[in-house]
Amino acid sequence: MTITKDMTIGEILSADIGIAPILMNAGMHCVGCPASQAETLAEACMVHAMDEDKLLSDINAYLAEK
């Protein structure tokens, strides 16, 4: 599976809960917040002033190693 920036945080975590620590280590500490579950990765990165391409790369690298 490949994660895309238009997937919601909820979809991403449903795909693999092991992604939660990656998001949290990047500074997205609200992964359990109900509102974040409906946000896309791109929207969450914008809100948290994160580099979405870097985060997406880190997530997909983790999935590729599984």
All heavy atoms as a GROMACS GRO file, in nm:
protein
  479
    1MET      N    1   0.083  -0.118   0.000
    1MET     CA    2   0.000   0.000   0.000
    1MET      C    3   0.087   0.124   0.000
    1MET      O    4   0.191   0.128   0.066
    1MET     CB    5  -0.090  -0.002   0.124
    1MET     CG    6  -0.160   0.130   0.147
    1MET     SD    7  -0.270   0.125   0.287
    1MET     CE    8  -0.412   0.194   0.210
    2THR      N    9   0.044   0.224  -0.070
    2THR     CA   10   0.113   0.353  -0.074
    2THR      C   11   0.020   0.459  -0.016
    2THR      O   12  -0.097   0.466  -0.052
    2THR     CB   13   0.152   0.391  -0.218
    2THR    OG1   14   0.239   0.290  -0.270
    2THR    CG2   15   0.222   0.525  -0.222
    3ILE      N   16   0.073   0.538   0.072
    3ILE     CA   17  -0.003   0.648   0.133
    3ILE      C   18   0.012   0.771   0.044
    3ILE      O   19   0.120   0.799  -0.007
    3ILE     CB   20   0.050   0.677   0.275
    3ILE    CG1   21   0.040   0.552   0.364
    3ILE    CG2   22  -0.021   0.797   0.336
    3ILE    CD1   23  -0.100   0.499   0.384
    4THR      N   24  -0.098   0.843   0.027
    4THR     CA   25  -0.096   0.967  -0.051
    4THR      C   26  -0.139   1.083   0.038
    4THR      O   27  -0.203   1.063   0.141
    4THR     CB   28  -0.190   0.958  -0.173
    4THR    OG1   29  -0.326   0.942  -0.126
    4THR    CG2   30  -0.152   0.843  -0.264
    5LYS      N   31  -0.105   1.204  -0.004
    5LYS     CA   32  -0.134   1.321   0.079
    5LYS      C   33  -0.282   1.356   0.083
    5LYS      O   34  -0.325   1.434   0.167
    5LYS     CB   35  -0.049   1.441   0.037
    5LYS     CG   36  -0.066   1.485  -0.105
    5LYS     CD   37   0.033   1.595  -0.137
    5LYS     CE   38   0.038   1.626  -0.284
    5LYS     NZ   39   0.143   1.722  -0.314
    6ASP      N   40  -0.363   1.296  -0.006
    6ASP     CA   41  -0.506   1.324  -0.002
    6ASP      C   42  -0.583   1.223   0.083
    6ASP      O   43  -0.705   1.233   0.096
    6ASP     CB   44  -0.564   1.334  -0.143
    6ASP     CG   45  -0.551   1.204  -0.221
    6ASP    OD1   46  -0.454   1.130  -0.199
    6ASP    OD2   47  -0.638   1.178  -0.306
    7MET      N   48  -0.513   1.129   0.145
    7MET     CA   49  -0.576   1.035   0.238
    7MET      C   50  -0.594   1.103   0.373
    7MET      O   51  -0.512   1.185   0.413
    7MET     CB   52  -0.490   0.909   0.254
    7MET     CG   53  -0.481   0.826   0.128
    7MET     SD   54  -0.368   0.685   0.146
    7MET     CE   55  -0.465   0.578   0.251
    8THR      N   56  -0.703   1.068   0.442
    8THR     CA   57  -0.725   1.126   0.575
    8THR      C   58  -0.633   1.057   0.677
    8THR      O   59  -0.587   0.945   0.655
    8THR     CB   60  -0.870   1.110   0.621
    8THR    OG1   61  -0.900   0.972   0.639
    8THR    CG2   62  -0.968   1.175   0.523
    9ILE      N   63  -0.611   1.126   0.787
    9ILE     CA   64  -0.530   1.068   0.895
    9ILE      C   65  -0.596   0.938   0.942
    9ILE      O   66  -0.529   0.839   0.969
    9ILE     CB   67  -0.515   1.168   1.012
    9ILE    CG1   68  -0.445   1.297   0.965
    9ILE    CG2   69  -0.440   1.105   1.129
    9ILE    CD1   70  -0.306   1.280   0.909
   10GLY      N   71  -0.729   0.938   0.948
   10GLY     CA   72  -0.802   0.817   0.988
   10GLY      C   73  -0.775   0.701   0.894
   10GLY      O   74  -0.752   0.588   0.939
   11GLU      N   75  -0.776   0.727   0.764
   11GLU     CA   76  -0.747   0.621   0.665
   11GLU      C   77  -0.605   0.571   0.680
   11GLU      O   78  -0.579   0.451   0.670
   11GLU     CB   79  -0.768   0.674   0.523
   11GLU     CG   80  -0.910   0.702   0.486
   11GLU     CD   81  -0.923   0.773   0.351
   11GLU    OE1   82  -0.837   0.857   0.315
   11GLU    OE2   83  -1.022   0.744   0.282
   12ILE      N   84  -0.513   0.664   0.702
   12ILE     CA   85  -0.372   0.628   0.714
   12ILE      C   86  -0.349   0.540   0.836
   12ILE      O   87  -0.282   0.436   0.827
   12ILE     CB   88  -0.285   0.755   0.719
   12ILE    CG1   89  -0.290   0.827   0.584
   12ILE    CG2   90  -0.141   0.723   0.760
   12ILE    CD1   91  -0.232   0.967   0.584
   13LEU      N   92  -0.408   0.578   0.949
   13LEU     CA   93  -0.391   0.500   1.071
   13LEU      C   94  -0.463   0.366   1.062
   13LEU      O   95  -0.417   0.266   1.119
   13LEU     CB   96  -0.437   0.579   1.192
   13LEU     CG   97  -0.353   0.703   1.224
   13LEU    CD1   98  -0.413   0.780   1.340
   13LEU    CD2   99  -0.208   0.668   1.251
   14SER      N  100  -0.574   0.362   0.989
   14SER     CA  101  -0.644   0.234   0.968
   14SER      C  102  -0.561   0.140   0.882
   14SER      O  103  -0.566   0.019   0.900
   14SER     CB  104  -0.780   0.258   0.902
   14SER     OG  105  -0.867   0.322   0.991
   15ALA      N  106  -0.486   0.197   0.789
   15ALA     CA  107  -0.401   0.116   0.703
   15ALA      C  108  -0.288   0.051   0.781
   15ALA      O  109  -0.254  -0.065   0.758
   15ALA     CB  110  -0.345   0.201   0.589
   16ASP      N  111  -0.231   0.126   0.876
   16ASP     CA  112  -0.121   0.073   0.958
   16ASP      C  113  -0.103   0.163   1.079
   16ASP      O  114  -0.054   0.275   1.067
   16ASP     CB  115   0.008   0.067   0.877
   16ASP     CG  116   0.120  -0.008   0.946
   16ASP    OD1  117   0.136   0.006   1.070
   16ASP    OD2  118   0.191  -0.083   0.879
   17ILE      N  119  -0.141   0.113   1.195
   17ILE     CA  120  -0.132   0.192   1.319
   17ILE      C  121   0.014   0.226   1.352
   17ILE      O  122   0.041   0.320   1.426
   17ILE     CB  123  -0.203   0.121   1.437
   17ILE    CG1  124  -0.225   0.217   1.553
   17ILE    CG2  125  -0.126  -0.002   1.480
   17ILE    CD1  126  -0.319   0.330   1.524
   18GLY      N  127   0.107   0.153   1.295
   18GLY     CA  128   0.249   0.181   1.316
   18GLY      C  129   0.294   0.315   1.259
   18GLY      O  130   0.404   0.361   1.288
   19ILE      N  131   0.207   0.378   1.182
   19ILE     CA  132   0.239   0.511   1.126
   19ILE      C  133   0.221   0.619   1.233
   19ILE      O  134   0.283   0.725   1.224
   19ILE     CB  135   0.152   0.538   1.001
   19ILE    CG1  136   0.189   0.438   0.891
   19ILE    CG2  137   0.169   0.682   0.952
   19ILE    CD1  138   0.096   0.440   0.770
   20ALA      N  139   0.143   0.592   1.336
   20ALA     CA  140   0.118   0.692   1.441
   20ALA      C  141   0.246   0.747   1.501
   20ALA      O  142   0.260   0.870   1.513
   20ALA     CB  143   0.027   0.634   1.549
   21PRO      N  144   0.344   0.662   1.538
   21PRO     CA  145   0.468   0.718   1.594
   21PRO      C  146   0.544   0.808   1.495
   21PRO      O  147   0.608   0.906   1.536
   21PRO     CB  148   0.552   0.595   1.629
   21PRO     CG  149   0.453   0.485   1.643
   21PRO     CD  150   0.343   0.517   1.546
   22ILE      N  151   0.534   0.778   1.366
   22ILE     CA  152   0.600   0.863   1.265
   22ILE      C  153   0.536   1.001   1.266
   22ILE      O  154   0.606   1.103   1.265
   22ILE     CB  155   0.590   0.799   1.125
   22ILE    CG1  156   0.664   0.665   1.123
   22ILE    CG2  157   0.646   0.894   1.018
   22ILE    CD1  158   0.640   0.582   0.998
   23LEU      N  159   0.403   1.004   1.268
   23LEU     CA  160   0.332   1.132   1.272
   23LEU      C  161   0.365   1.208   1.400
   23LEU      O  162   0.392   1.329   1.396
   23LEU     CB  163   0.181   1.109   1.261
   23LEU     CG  164   0.131   1.048   1.131
   23LEU    CD1  165  -0.018   1.015   1.142
   23LEU    CD2  166   0.158   1.138   1.013
   24MET      N  167   0.363   1.138   1.512
   24MET     CA  168   0.389   1.203   1.640
   24MET      C  169   0.534   1.253   1.650
   24MET      O  170   0.558   1.364   1.698
   24MET     CB  171   0.354   1.110   1.754
   24MET     CG  172   0.203   1.086   1.760
   24MET     SD  173   0.152   0.976   1.890
   24MET     CE  174   0.180   1.080   2.032
   25ASN      N  175   0.629   1.175   1.602
   25ASN     CA  176   0.769   1.217   1.604
   25ASN      C  177   0.793   1.338   1.514
   25ASN      O  178   0.884   1.416   1.539
   25ASN     CB  179   0.861   1.102   1.563
   25ASN     CG  180   0.875   0.998   1.671
   25ASN    OD1  181   0.853   1.026   1.789
   25ASN    ND2  182   0.908   0.877   1.631
   26ALA      N  183   0.710   1.352   1.412
   26ALA     CA  184   0.722   1.468   1.323
   26ALA      C  185   0.660   1.594   1.384
   26ALA      O  186   0.676   1.702   1.331
   26ALA     CB  187   0.657   1.437   1.188
   27GLY      N  188   0.586   1.577   1.496
   27GLY     CA  189   0.526   1.691   1.562
   27GLY      C  190   0.375   1.696   1.552
   27GLY      O  191   0.312   1.791   1.598
   28MET      N  192   0.314   1.595   1.493
   28MET     CA  193   0.169   1.589   1.480
   28MET      C  194   0.115   1.509   1.599
   28MET      O  195   0.083   1.391   1.588
   28MET     CB  196   0.132   1.522   1.347
   28MET     CG  197  -0.007   1.551   1.301
   28MET     SD  198  -0.037   1.482   1.136
   28MET     CE  199   0.069   1.584   1.033
   29HIS      N  200   0.107   1.576   1.713
   29HIS     CA  201   0.072   1.508   1.838
   29HIS      C  202  -0.077   1.486   1.856
   29HIS      O  203  -0.118   1.424   1.954
   29HIS     CB  204   0.128   1.587   1.957
   29HIS     CG  205   0.276   1.598   1.952
   29HIS    ND1  206   0.360   1.501   2.000
   29HIS    CD2  207   0.357   1.694   1.900
   29HIS    CE1  208   0.485   1.537   1.980
   29HIS    NE2  209   0.486   1.654   1.920
   30CYS      N  210  -0.157   1.532   1.764
   30CYS     CA  211  -0.303   1.522   1.781
   30CYS      C  212  -0.362   1.410   1.695
   30CYS      O  213  -0.477   1.418   1.655
   30CYS     CB  214  -0.369   1.654   1.746
   30CYS     SG  215  -0.337   1.708   1.578
   31VAL      N  216  -0.287   1.305   1.668
   31VAL     CA  217  -0.337   1.198   1.581
   31VAL      C  218  -0.460   1.129   1.637
   31VAL      O  219  -0.537   1.071   1.563
   31VAL     CB  220  -0.228   1.094   1.546
   31VAL    CG1  221  -0.117   1.156   1.463
   31VAL    CG2  222  -0.172   1.028   1.670
   32GLY      N  223  -0.480   1.136   1.766
   32GLY     CA  224  -0.598   1.075   1.827
   32GLY      C  225  -0.718   1.168   1.834
   32GLY      O  226  -0.827   1.127   1.870
   33CYS      N  227  -0.699   1.292   1.800
   33CYS     CA  228  -0.807   1.392   1.805
   33CYS      C  229  -0.913   1.357   1.700
   33CYS      O  230  -0.878   1.328   1.586
   33CYS     CB  231  -0.748   1.530   1.775
   33CYS     SG  232  -0.869   1.658   1.745
   34PRO      N  233  -1.040   1.360   1.738
   34PRO     CA  234  -1.145   1.326   1.641
   34PRO      C  235  -1.141   1.411   1.513
   34PRO      O  236  -1.164   1.360   1.405
   34PRO     CB  237  -1.275   1.351   1.718
   34PRO     CG  238  -1.237   1.336   1.861
   34PRO     CD  239  -1.094   1.384   1.871
   35ALA      N  240  -1.109   1.538   1.526
   35ALA     CA  241  -1.104   1.624   1.407
   35ALA      C  242  -0.992   1.583   1.312
   35ALA      O  243  -1.008   1.590   1.190
   35ALA     CB  244  -1.085   1.770   1.448
   36SER      N  245  -0.881   1.537   1.366
   36SER     CA  246  -0.768   1.500   1.281
   36SER      C  247  -0.800   1.378   1.196
   36SER      O  248  -0.742   1.360   1.089
   36SER     CB  249  -0.642   1.475   1.363
   36SER     OG  250  -0.649   1.349   1.430
   37GLN      N  251  -0.891   1.295   1.242
   37GLN     CA  252  -0.925   1.173   1.169
   37GLN      C  253  -0.985   1.204   1.032
   37GLN      O  254  -0.974   1.124   0.941
   37GLN     CB  255  -1.021   1.087   1.251
   37GLN     CG  256  -0.965   1.044   1.386
   37GLN     CD  257  -0.837   0.963   1.374
   37GLN    OE1  258  -0.834   0.860   1.309
   37GLN    NE2  259  -0.731   1.011   1.436
   38ALA      N  260  -1.049   1.319   1.018
   38ALA     CA  261  -1.113   1.357   0.892
   38ALA      C  262  -1.026   1.450   0.807
   38ALA      O  263  -1.061   1.481   0.694
   38ALA     CB  264  -1.247   1.423   0.919
   39GLU      N  265  -0.913   1.495   0.862
   39GLU     CA  266  -0.822   1.581   0.786
   39GLU      C  267  -0.736   1.497   0.694
   39GLU      O  268  -0.695   1.386   0.730
   39GLU     CB  269  -0.724   1.653   0.880
   39GLU     CG  270  -0.777   1.775   0.945
   39GLU     CD  271  -0.669   1.844   1.028
   39GLU    OE1  272  -0.584   1.776   1.088
   39GLU    OE2  273  -0.673   1.966   1.035
   40THR      N  274  -0.706   1.550   0.578
   40THR     CA  275  -0.611   1.482   0.490
   40THR      C  276  -0.470   1.507   0.544
   40THR      O  277  -0.448   1.600   0.624
   40THR     CB  278  -0.618   1.533   0.346
   40THR    OG1  279  -0.577   1.670   0.343
   40THR    CG2  280  -0.757   1.516   0.287
   41LEU      N  281  -0.377   1.425   0.500
   41LEU     CA  282  -0.238   1.445   0.540
   41LEU      C  283  -0.191   1.584   0.497
   41LEU      O  284  -0.124   1.654   0.573
   41LEU     CB  285  -0.148   1.336   0.480
   41LEU     CG  286  -0.002   1.342   0.521
   41LEU    CD1  287   0.014   1.322   0.671
   41LEU    CD2  288   0.079   1.238   0.445
   42ALA      N  289  -0.229   1.627   0.378
   42ALA     CA  290  -0.190   1.759   0.329
   42ALA      C  291  -0.246   1.870   0.418
   42ALA      O  292  -0.174   1.965   0.451
   42ALA     CB  293  -0.238   1.779   0.185
   43GLU      N  294  -0.372   1.857   0.459
   43GLU     CA  295  -0.433   1.958   0.547
   43GLU      C  296  -0.365   1.960   0.683
   43GLU      O  297  -0.336   2.068   0.736
   43GLU     CB  298  -0.582   1.929   0.565
   43GLU     CG  299  -0.665   1.951   0.440
   43GLU     CD  300  -0.805   1.893   0.449
   43GLU    OE1  301  -0.830   1.801   0.531
   43GLU    OE2  302  -0.890   1.940   0.372
   44ALA      N  303  -0.338   1.843   0.738
   44ALA     CA  304  -0.272   1.836   0.869
   44ALA      C  305  -0.132   1.895   0.863
   44ALA      O  306  -0.091   1.966   0.956
   44ALA     CB  307  -0.267   1.692   0.916
   45CYS      N  308  -0.061   1.869   0.755
   45CYS     CA  309   0.073   1.926   0.740
   45CYS      C  310   0.068   2.078   0.729
   45CYS      O  311   0.152   2.147   0.786
   45CYS     CB  312   0.144   1.866   0.618
   45CYS     SG  313   0.200   1.697   0.644
   46MET      N  314  -0.033   2.128   0.660
   46MET     CA  315  -0.047   2.273   0.647
   46MET      C  316  -0.074   2.335   0.784
   46MET      O  317  -0.011   2.435   0.821
   46MET     CB  318  -0.160   2.307   0.550
   46MET     CG  319  -0.177   2.455   0.527
   46MET     SD  320  -0.311   2.494   0.412
   46MET     CE  321  -0.453   2.435   0.504
   47VAL      N  322  -0.165   2.276   0.861
   47VAL     CA  323  -0.200   2.327   0.993
   47VAL      C  324  -0.078   2.326   1.086
   47VAL      O  325  -0.060   2.418   1.166
   47VAL     CB  326  -0.316   2.244   1.055
   47VAL    CG1  327  -0.335   2.275   1.202
   47VAL    CG2  328  -0.444   2.268   0.977
   48HIS      N  329   0.005   2.222   1.074
   48HIS     CA  330   0.120   2.207   1.163
   48HIS      C  331   0.250   2.260   1.103
   48HIS      O  332   0.357   2.240   1.161
   48HIS     CB  333   0.137   2.060   1.201
   48HIS     CG  334   0.026   2.008   1.285
   48HIS    ND1  335   0.017   2.034   1.421
   48HIS    CD2  336  -0.084   1.935   1.255
   48HIS    CE1  337  -0.092   1.978   1.468
   48HIS    NE2  338  -0.155   1.917   1.371
   49ALA      N  339   0.241   2.327   0.988
   49ALA     CA  340   0.358   2.384   0.919
   49ALA      C  341   0.468   2.279   0.899
   49ALA      O  342   0.584   2.301   0.930
   49ALA     CB  343   0.410   2.505   0.994
   50MET      N  344   0.427   2.163   0.846
   50MET     CA  345   0.521   2.054   0.821
   50MET      C  346   0.544   2.037   0.672
   50MET      O  347   0.458   2.073   0.590
   50MET     CB  348   0.463   1.923   0.874
   50MET     CG  349   0.443   1.921   1.021
   50MET     SD  350   0.365   1.765   1.064
   50MET     CE  351   0.412   1.755   1.234
   51ASP      N  352   0.657   1.979   0.639
   51ASP     CA  353   0.690   1.946   0.501
   51ASP      C  354   0.618   1.817   0.465
   51ASP      O  355   0.658   1.708   0.504
   51ASP     CB  356   0.842   1.929   0.487
   51ASP     CG  357   0.887   1.897   0.347
   51ASP    OD1  358   0.803   1.859   0.261
   51ASP    OD2  359   1.008   1.907   0.321
   52GLU      N  360   0.507   1.830   0.391
   52GLU     CA  361   0.426   1.711   0.362
   52GLU      C  362   0.500   1.610   0.275
   52GLU      O  363   0.480   1.489   0.292
   52GLU     CB  364   0.292   1.749   0.299
   52GLU     CG  365   0.300   1.803   0.159
   52GLU     CD  366   0.165   1.848   0.106
   52GLU    OE1  367   0.108   1.943   0.161
   52GLU    OE2  368   0.118   1.789   0.007
   53ASP      N  369   0.584   1.655   0.185
   53ASP     CA  370   0.659   1.562   0.101
   53ASP      C  371   0.756   1.477   0.183
   53ASP      O  372   0.770   1.357   0.161
   53ASP     CB  373   0.734   1.636  -0.011
   53ASP     CG  374   0.639   1.700  -0.111
   53ASP    OD1  375   0.532   1.640  -0.139
   53ASP    OD2  376   0.671   1.808  -0.162
   54LYS      N  377   0.822   1.539   0.281
   54LYS     CA  378   0.915   1.466   0.368
   54LYS      C  379   0.840   1.366   0.454
   54LYS      O  380   0.881   1.250   0.466
   54LYS     CB  381   0.991   1.566   0.456
   54LYS     CG  382   1.066   1.507   0.575
   54LYS     CD  383   1.202   1.456   0.536
   54LYS     CE  384   1.288   1.419   0.655
   54LYS     NZ  385   1.273   1.282   0.702
   55LEU      N  386   0.730   1.408   0.512
   55LEU     CA  387   0.651   1.319   0.597
   55LEU      C  388   0.596   1.203   0.516
   55LEU      O  389   0.602   1.088   0.558
   55LEU     CB  390   0.538   1.397   0.665
   55LEU     CG  391   0.455   1.320   0.767
   55LEU    CD1  392   0.543   1.256   0.875
   55LEU    CD2  393   0.352   1.412   0.830
   56LEU      N  394   0.545   1.232   0.398
   56LEU     CA  395   0.492   1.128   0.310
   56LEU      C  396   0.602   1.030   0.271
   56LEU      O  397   0.581   0.908   0.272
   56LEU     CB  398   0.431   1.194   0.186
   56LEU     CG  399   0.348   1.107   0.094
   56LEU    CD1  400   0.230   1.046   0.169
   56LEU    CD2  401   0.298   1.189  -0.023
   57SER      N  402   0.719   1.080   0.244
   57SER     CA  403   0.834   0.995   0.212
   57SER      C  404   0.870   0.905   0.329
   57SER      O  405   0.894   0.784   0.312
   57SER     CB  406   0.953   1.082   0.173
   57SER     OG  407   1.067   1.003   0.151
   58ASP      N  408   0.871   0.960   0.450
   58ASP     CA  409   0.902   0.882   0.570
   58ASP      C  410   0.800   0.771   0.593
   58ASP      O  411   0.835   0.658   0.624
   58ASP     CB  412   0.909   0.972   0.694
   58ASP     CG  413   1.027   1.066   0.693
   58ASP    OD1  414   1.120   1.047   0.612
   58ASP    OD2  415   1.026   1.160   0.774
   59ILE      N  416   0.672   0.804   0.574
   59ILE     CA  417   0.565   0.706   0.593
   59ILE      C  418   0.577   0.593   0.493
   59ILE      O  419   0.572   0.475   0.528
   59ILE     CB  420   0.427   0.774   0.585
   59ILE    CG1  421   0.405   0.866   0.705
   59ILE    CG2  422   0.316   0.669   0.574
   59ILE    CD1  423   0.283   0.957   0.692
   60ASN      N  424   0.595   0.629   0.367
   60ASN     CA  425   0.602   0.526   0.263
   60ASN      C  426   0.730   0.444   0.272
   60ASN      O  427   0.730   0.325   0.240
   60ASN     CB  428   0.581   0.587   0.125
   60ASN     CG  429   0.434   0.618   0.102
   60ASN    OD1  430   0.346   0.537   0.131
   60ASN    ND2  431   0.404   0.738   0.053
   61ALA      N  432   0.838   0.503   0.322
   61ALA     CA  433   0.961   0.427   0.344
   61ALA      C  434   0.938   0.322   0.454
   61ALA      O  435   0.982   0.207   0.443
   61ALA     CB  436   1.075   0.519   0.382
   62TYR      N  437   0.867   0.362   0.560
   62TYR     CA  438   0.833   0.268   0.668
   62TYR      C  439   0.752   0.151   0.612
   62TYR      O  440   0.779   0.036   0.641
   62TYR     CB  441   0.754   0.343   0.775
   62TYR     CG  442   0.671   0.253   0.864
   62TYR    CD1  443   0.730   0.178   0.965
   62TYR    CD2  444   0.533   0.242   0.844
   62TYR    CE1  445   0.653   0.094   1.045
   62TYR    CE2  446   0.456   0.159   0.924
   62TYR     CZ  447   0.516   0.085   1.024
   62TYR     OH  448   0.441   0.000   1.102
   63LEU      N  449   0.650   0.182   0.530
   63LEU     CA  450   0.566   0.077   0.474
   63LEU      C  451   0.644  -0.014   0.380
   63LEU      O  452   0.621  -0.135   0.376
   63LEU     CB  453   0.445   0.138   0.402
   63LEU     CG  454   0.344   0.208   0.492
   63LEU    CD1  455   0.239   0.279   0.407
   63LEU    CD2  456   0.278   0.109   0.586
   64ALA      N  457   0.738   0.041   0.307
   64ALA     CA  458   0.818  -0.037   0.212
   64ALA      C  459   0.909  -0.136   0.285
   64ALA      O  460   0.941  -0.242   0.230
   64ALA     CB  461   0.901   0.055   0.123
   65GLU      N  462   0.948  -0.103   0.408
   65GLU     CA  463   1.036  -0.189   0.485
   65GLU      C  464   0.963  -0.305   0.550
   65GLU      O  465   1.027  -0.396   0.602
   65GLU     CB  466   1.108  -0.107   0.592
   65GLU     CG  467   1.209  -0.010   0.537
   65GLU     CD  468   1.271   0.079   0.644
   65GLU    OE1  469   1.244   0.055   0.764
   65GLU    OE2  470   1.343   0.172   0.607
   66LYS      N  471   0.832  -0.302   0.551
   66LYS     CA  472   0.754  -0.407   0.618
   66LYS      C  473   0.748  -0.533   0.535
   66LYS      O  474   0.755  -0.539   0.421
   66LYS     CB  475   0.613  -0.359   0.645
   66LYS     CG  476   0.612  -0.252   0.754
   66LYS     CD  477   0.473  -0.219   0.791
   66LYS     CE  478   0.435  -0.325   0.894
   66LYS     NZ  479   0.307  -0.312   0.952
   0.00000   0.00000   0.00000
